[in-house]
Amino acid sequence: MRVQAVAALLLSAEALASVTIRKTDRGPTGYEVDFRYRNATAKRVLIGGGIQPFTDQFHTTGTSYRFNGRYDPHDYKPGDFYVSNPSPQLPAEPAYKWPYEMKKSEGDFWTYTSPLPSGIYSFAYLVDCNYAPNCSIDTGHLVIDPELPPFQNVRGDQVASSFQVPFDARFQSSPELNTNFDYALNTPDPILHRGTVKTANYTSPGSIHPAPDVHDFAIYLPAEYGRVPGKKYPILYLSHGAGGNGADWENLGRMSHIMDNLIRLGHIPPTVVVSPSFYNLDASGGRLIYGNKSHSVPVPPMHFVRENFQKYLFPWVEEHYEVCQNASCRAFAGLSMGGVLTYEMFVNATDTFDYYGMFSPATNPPYINATSVAANPGLMQKGIMVAYGLYDFVFPQARELQTALDAVGIRYINRVTPFGSHYWNTWQDELWWFGVKVLWKGLPFGVTTGR
């Protein structure tokens, strides 16, 4: 799949699906995306599993936008953006029509064409089913694009494919909001600036997947890695959230592209990234339940994950890769429950890392206080970012965390993503600014850090 100036992608007779991004040089966005999917028996096909309708700053809040601003992308206006939303159609709003509905065409193909603005979009085909969590891969009601497979370590770990649409300032620029996500596009030079990303497995007791005592992670190696004999590289550990896994950051967030561009533009030196999975750790002493009753996810307690990573993951990575082993060139960041894990690392593995990124942290009291700092003065010397979306459901929790940091005088960089909800466009934005403003910057932070 690639961006094309014209609709030049021809589907072979045997191909099952395609996604084509066309530069149109016309409104509303300057680009159109063509979806094409072959299914002879389907009665209805929706595109869901991540892709969302649009809203704007004037028709959404931190709690809902369902009734006031769920716009068809054909009606896009500059400054529109998408926020996370649970369902294509809810019982409370029977009149609402999900915009991404495919039409049956010749040869058992289903098609859909729409303008889309800059961004990374995850999606799956929903066959005779209108809500992705209720659509099973096993029954064929949820189908991942076979021509655009997800990045994953274990088959079934990812239930969506993804693609990216570039920015066109002529049609997408807004005086109210910057929604340019081109920092996550592939770098122009694949030799000098394009790193590699792959999956790896390490051993530690208690794993339940992909095999007993085997855990998985994704690893990004910058383009320079292996070209300078004996060089040790800074390392960022980047955690997923509840219900996710180590492939999420690459498959849904294009982490490797973001890192390539941070390095290419000189914001950070070449840096290794490890995205571990904690969903498959057997806590042996219980698991907390994250989410509502119908969509609950078992999650190991974060102190258990921290102890496991310290004992097994970190030493394994340092043994097998040329990475730095000093706190000054080690960082930990994560989203949602991964933000909770980051806070756990900050408080209880303080000397392991000098930089911490808490993205949409779903933290809860008790927080650190003056007594904590007196017992662990290293807390005052770290480079911290607390980031969340303006429409993020963890907004109150993140503010409570910031209040606790303020109360003890800890300086940190703050980012409130102006279009952000609890979703991937928010976390992509936060990873980018974490690299630009925080990662490997001088410590301790002062009032001009990040200016």
N, C-alpha and C positions, 0 to 999 in steps of 0.2 A: 504494500500500500504506500503510495507516495502522492505528494501534491502535484497536480498537473495543470497546465495552462488551459487546456481544453479537455473535453470529455473524451479522452483517447484510450481509456482502459476498456478493452474488449474482453468479455467473459467467454471462456471456452465452453464448449458444450458439456463438459464434465464438471466444471466448477460449481460449487454449491453456494457460494456467497462472495460478495465483494463490497468494499467500501472505497469510494473514489472521492477525493477532495479536489474540487475545481476552483481555480481562480477566475472569477467572472468579471472583475472590474466594474461591477455595478452594485447598487444597493440591494438589500439593506445592509449587508456585511462585507461584500467584496468576495465572498466565497460561498460555494454550495457543496453539500455533501450528498452523494448518491449511495443509497443502500440497496443491495440486491441479494435476495435470499431465495433458494430453491426448496420448495416443499409441496409435494403433490397432494397431500392429504389434509393439510391445515384448512380450517374454516375461517380463522382470524389470526393475524400475526401483528403484534406490537413490538416496538423497540423500547426496551426498558433496561432494568438491571444497573442503573447508574445515571443515564442521561436524564436530564430534568427540563421542565419548562422554565421560563424566565420570569424575572420580576425586576423591580427597580427600587431605589431608595425611598420612594414615596408610597409604596404599597406593600411593604413587608415590615415585620417587627421581629423581635427576638423570640416570639412564641408562634406566630403563624403568618402565612401569606396565602393560604389556600383559597380564600374567598375574594380577596382583593387584587391579587396580582399573580396570576399563573398564565403567562403569555405564550402563545404559539410562537416559535422562532421565526415564522414568516412575518410576524408583526414586530420584529426586533427594532429597537431604537438605541442609539449610542448611550452607553452607560448601563444598559440592562445587564443582568448577571443571573446566575442560578444559585439556589440554595438547596440544601438537602430536604427531601420530601419523601414520605414513606410509601406512597401508593399512587399509581396512575389514576385510579378512581375510587373515591370513598363513598360509603353508603349515605353519608350526610350531604353529599353534593352530587346527586344523580344526573344533574344537567351538565356537569363538567365533562368535556370531551378531551381525552388524552391526545396531544397533538401528533405523537409519533406512531401513527397507525399506517401500516403498509397496505398497498393495494395489489390485488391479484392481476398479473399480466400474462403475457404469452409464455408457453412452455413451462408451466408450473412455477414461474418465478413471481415473487412478491417484491415490490419496489417502493421506495420512499425517497423523495428528494427534498432537501430543506437548506435554507441559508443557516449558517452557524457562525458566531463570532469566535474570536481567539479563545483557546482553552483546550484542555485535555478532557476527553469524553470517554467514559466507560459505558459499555452497553452489552446486552445479550438480546437474542430474539425470544419473545414470549409467545409460544404457540398455543392457541386456544386457552390462554391463561392471562389474567390482567394484572398480576401483582407478583413481582419476582420472588419474594420469600416463599410464596405458595406454589411456585413453579419448579418442578424437580428436573434435574438433568437426567435422572434415572428413567423417568417416564417420558422424556422427550418434550416436555412442556417448556423447558428452558434450554436454549441452544446457544452455545458459544460459537462465534463465527469461525468456521474451520479454516478459512484462509487468513485469519488474523488471530492466531492462538495467543493466549495470555502468557506472560512470564510467570513460571511457577516451578517449584521443586518437585512436588508430588501431584500427580494428576488428580484434579478435583479440588485442590486448595484454592484455586481462583475460579470464580464463576462469572467473569466478565472479560471481554477484550477492551482495548482502548486505542484511540487515535487522537491526533492533535491538529487543530486548525490554526493557521497563522493569524497575525494581526494585520489589518489594513487601516492605516490611520485616516484615510479619506472617508471611510464609512463608520468606523468604530470609535473614533476619538470623541471624548466627552469632557466638557469643562467640569463636570461634577465628579467623575470617577475614572481612574485608570484601570482598564481591564485588559492590558497587554500581557499575555503569557508567553511571549516569544523566548523568554529566558529558559523555557523548557523544550525548545526545539533542538534538533540535532545540531551540533557544531558544524561549520562549513568544511573544516579540514579533518577528515577521519584519521589521518596519520599523526598529526601534531597534537590534536586536542580531544580526540574521542577515546574515552576509556572503555573498559570492558566490564560487563556485569555477568555473574554466573551464580549458581547455587553450590553450596557445600554442606557437608554433614560432619558433625563432631560427636563424640561419645560422652555420655554422662549418665549416671543412674536415673531411672524413673521415667524415661520417655515412653509415650504410648503411640507415637506416630512420628516419622514414617515406619520405624521399626523399633523394637525394644532397645532401649539405651542409646538410641541415635536421635540427635536433634539436627535441625536444618537451619541454615541462614543464607541470605543473599550477600554477595560481596562485590563491591565496586572497586576496581583497580584503575587509577588514573593512567592516561596515555603514556606518561613517563615511566611508570612502574616497570622495573626490570632492566631499564636502559642505563642506570647509573649504578655501577657495582658498589655494594656495601651500603647504599643509602637506606635509611629508615624513614618511613613516611608517617606523618601525623594520621591519626585514626579517629573517626567519628562512628560511634555506635548509635544506630537510628532505629527506634522501636516502633512497631505497629501498635494498634489499639486493640480493645477487646473484640473478640470474634475474628480477628485478622491473623496474618502470619507474615513471615519474613519477606515474602515476595510482593507484598502490598505496595511498598514504597516504589518499587520499580514498575510493576504492572499498572498501578492506578495513579502514581505520582510522578513517573518519569524522573526518578531520583538521579539516574546516571547523567541525563541531559542537563539537569540543573547543576550538578557538580562540574561537568565538563565546562559549562559556561562561566561558573564562578572562577574556575581555574584559568580559563582562556582570557578572561577580562582582568585578571590580576587581583581579584578580591581575596583569594586564598591561595596558598601554595598547593601543589599536588597532594591530595589527601585520599586515603583509603576509607571506604565506608562499609561497615558491617551491619546488616539488618537481620537480627536474630528473631527466631520465633519463640514465644513463651506459651502459646496456646496448648502445646503438647507436653508441657511439664506436668508430671504427676506429683502434686503437693503432698500426697500421702497423709495429709492431716486435714483435708477439707479444701473446698474451693468456693470462692465468693461468686455470687450470681450477679451479673451486670446486665441491666436492661429491664424491660417490663416482663410480665409473666409469659406473654405469648412469644417473645423474642429474647428470652434470657440466654446468656452465654456463660458457661463455667469458666472462671479465670483463676489461676493460682494466686494466692496472696503475694503481694509485691515483694515482701521481705524474703519469701522463698525464692522468687525469681532472681532477686539480687544475689542471694547467697549462692545459688546454682551458677549464675554467670561468673561470679568472682572465682569460684572454685574450679569451674570446668571450661566455660567459653573463653574468657579472656586469656588464660594460659595457652589454650589450644591455638587461638588466632596468633598469638605472639610467637609460638613455636613454628607455625607453618607459613607465616607471611612476614615480609620485611616492614614491620611497623614499630613505631615509637613505643617505649615502655615507661615514659615519664609522664606525670600528670600534665605538664606544660604543653604537651602535644597530643593529649587525649581528651575526647569530648563525648558526652552522652546526651541524646535528645530523643524525644518521643511524642506521639500524639495521643490524646485522650487518656486511656489507661496507660499507654506508654508514657504520657506526661506524668502520671502518678508514679510510674517506675523511675522516671528521671528524678522526681523529687525524693524518692526513696534513696536513690544513689547519692544525691546531693547531701542528704542528712546523714546517711549511714555508711557511705563509701566516699566520703568527702575528699580524701587524699588521693583517690584513684584518678579523678578527672579534674581539670581546671576549668572546663567549660560545660555548661548545661543549658539545654533548650527545652522548655516546657511548653509544648504546643497544645492548645485546648485542654489544659490539664484538668482532669476530673477529680481533683484533690478534695479532701475533707479534713476538718480538724481532728486531732490537735496539730497545730503548726509549731514551728520553732519559736522560741522566745528568748529573752535575755539570759535565762539560765542555760539554755541550749548553746548559745553563742559563747558564754563564759567557759563552758565545758569543751567546746569545739571551736576555737577562734578561727580555724581555717575556713569556716563558712563565710567569713567576711571578705575573703580574698579571691573569690571565684568570679568567672565571667558568666553571667546569667541572662537568659532571655525568657520572658513570660509573654506568650502570644496567644491570641484567641480572636474569633470573629465577632464582629459587631452584632450578628444575629445568632451567635453560638449559644446553645443551651447551657454550656458550662460557664457562661459569662459571669454569673454571680460567684461561682466557686473560684474562678481565676482571680477575681477582684479580692476575694477573701485572702487568697494566697499572697497577693501583692500587698495587702494591708499588713499581713504578718511580716513580710520582708521589710516594709517601710518602718514598722515599729521597732525593729532592731538595727536599723540604719544600713541595711544591705542595698548597695546600688545594683541596678539591673537595667537592661534594655527592654522596653515595652513595645509591642506591636499589636494594634487592634486593626485587623484586616477589615477595611470598610465595606467590602461586599461579602464578608465571610460568615458562614454558618459552620456547623459541625460536619465538614465535608472536605473533599480532596483539593478543591481549588483554594481553600483556606490554608491547608497544610503545605501545599506547594509554595504559596506566597510566603509562609513563615520560614520554610527551609531556605528559600532564597535570601530573605533578609537576615536570617541567622548567619548565613555565610558572609553577607556584605557587612554587617554591623558588629558581629560578636566573635565569630570563630577566629581563633589565634590572634586576637587583638591584645594589646598591652594590658597588664593587670597591675594593681587593682583598677577597676573601672572608676572614672571620674565623671564630672558633669559634662565634659566635652566628648566622651567616648561615643562613637557612632555619629558624630556631627559631620 
